[in-house]
């Protein structure tokens, strides 16, 4: 797929389409960054540049989702921002780790993440019952720091990480988790983005096309019901991810 780099317009259109799909998937469930990162790497983009470029798209996607969810935010904004601040230290450390790790090891870790995302999509996690009262434990705050590190490092599959932490350790409702997730990703991505800018690991042309796609996909997913056809989408996405993981793994051997 490296030949796409030789066709700028075709490559840009491909990024836009991938961004639309990724934005839609991220708001619906999670795992969209697996597609954006994997697609860019397979098309010949340096893994660290792909990781940095994806951050611009995530900002666009988060802003889009926040706008689309504005009627349901109510008083959760302050709570979301407060919790998001805990993710920043881990996110900064994760971003520095991401720009230092060798490309081959980044791809190998990405393969493992893809496999985890596929399993989570096809075999949904069994979540505990919701709690009527919020009672944040030290373990929950520690999980926020870890969430920030994971998001700053690789991002792919962060939706499932957030879901596990917020449901298992805080007993939140799924809609509430989704709203918190949007703010978390936006707030920790902003300082992470500055690190990737500082290290020169962003292709702004690619970022704008990908970001436009993510913005539209996120808006579409947050505004339209996705109940019908959800199972088919999961199967198609899982097959695509498996093919992508196989190709990425072969490239590192």
PEWOPE-V264225 format. One record per helix or strand of 3 or more residues. SS is the DSSP state (A for helix, B for strand). FROM is the first residue (numbers start at 0). TO is the last residue. Records with the same first field share a line. If there is no record, write none. Layout:
# PEWOPE-V264225
SS = FROM-TO + FROM-TO
This chain:
# PEWOPE-V264225
A = 1-5 + 7-27 + 31-41 + 46-67 + 69-72 + 75-84 + 87-99 + 102-121 + 137-152 + 157-169 + 173-197 + 203-222 + 229-251
